[in-house]
Amino acid sequence: MINMKISTYITIAFVLFFFGIITALHIDSKRYEPDYKIIQEIRSEAYKVVRSNKLEELDVEKWNNYISKADKFFSLEKVFPYEINSSAWFVYGNYKKYNDLEALNLAKSWCEKAYKVQPESLYITDTFACILFDLGYIERAVELETFAVKKAIEEKHHLLKWYKPRLEKFEKALQEQTSKEQ
């Protein structure tokens, strides 16, 4: 047997282990690649329409196709929190145009998944709160938006200018709901 130091064996074992992990991750990522490419293409198409202020170009068929493929992708066991948030925000911003409360409910389930993974994210928390508010979960929306506002204040985040008025709107709706119940 070749005469080597223990440190050489350890180095060789580490290198083999490292390349084994990289190979496993690569194989795993290949499993999701086709779905990920589909959602990226659809999202890209949708954002081009939004950026060009031609939302009318996103007809009902394209909208339904987007929702269907996004739901398929976000139903995978792997979670992509910021991809979910972007798509959920897109749905939130456009579901009324298509009178598609079902899409908003799907966005809620996606966002809930992202929130469980990234509960400290201002973006995800705010999106989740907005969706819940529009679905009538006002009390939970107030809780989430309150967290987003407090965290935005702590971080001196530029989105605070959007979060504060939203929280005020949610709190007003909650007060109205509470007074109706009494």
Secondary structure, 3 states (H helix, E strand, C coil): CCCCCHHHHHHHHHHHHHHHHHHHHHHHHHHHHHHHHHHHHHHHHHHHHHHCCCHHHCCHHHHHHHHHHHHHHHCCCCCCHHHHHHHHHHHHHHCCCCCCHHHHHHHHHHHHHHHHHCCCCHHHHHHHHHHHHHCCCHHHHHHHHHHHHHHHHHHCCCCHHHHHHHHHHHHHHHHHHHHHHC
